[in-house]
């Protein structure tokens, strides 16, 4: 895809994310917890997630009809051979349901196995983080970069608590214990897309989580990389989009962070 075409697609994707974000923000004003459904244990969804995804799919289908979709709520599951949108219409559903103001719209575009466009719209702060491959990272038209913190001792780290599949919880808790003793602290915001956007913006130095899906991380991972950060799986490899685990940092602390993860998770 030509750069000019990709830039135009990025602008249109931002408009879609902001429009759907406005719908979500409006629905939150009168949302009733009775509307919550359970996809699985602690896996919550509502009509807002489903309608938001329907709107995104409809708009993106008009903008770029040759692309397929990877969606959280299954509104459209048609995969294309080359281009596919990866969509989380409401990342941070549990926060949304409980009225905690950290949730986002996450939209990425993949060219086969490579993410080439990413948009994360943090709905309550009206912050739109975005990037295209090779074009740098931005928030609301301002260029962003990862922080310059040199080591874990100067870093603030974000994570996501597991809410199902607790087989690895002992290793996870051991990691938390270690990081509590060698960093500025730990934060749990409740939206992986926002966590990644905050790494890209230099607000936190690192983020790690397991049990994630492609739509949670695809857009944010690209934004981190375009902001100068580094993204891997827990083995130091590249299987972080579909491999269900991710380590994203400002690059400078990556090797130290990875070594600590590897020490605990490979035991």
MOSUL-V29174 format. One line per field, one symbol per residue. psi: psi as a letter, one per 20 degrees, with the letter a starting at -180 (. if undefined). burial: 1 if it has 16 or more other ideal C-beta (glycine too) atoms within 10 Angstrom, else 0. A space follows every 50 residues. Layout:
psi->???
burial->???
This chain:
psi->pqgghhghhgghhgggggghhhgggghhhkppiijprohaojnqqrhggg hghgggggghhhgmhiqaqoqgjkhpjoqrhfppqopohnokgggghjkp lnqrpppqppndjppipppoooghjlpopqqqpjjrqqoljppqqrrjpi rhhjqppqrpppjrmjhjhghghhgggghhijrirqqnhjohgggghhgh ijhqhqpqqrkrrhihigghgggggijjaqpraijjajligiijqqoprj ghjggggghgghggii.
burial->00000100110111011001101100110010000100000001110111 11111110111001001111111011000000111111111110111000 01111111110000111111111100111111100011100001011010 01001111110100000000010010001000100000111111111111 11111111111101111111111111111111111000011011111111 11110111011001100
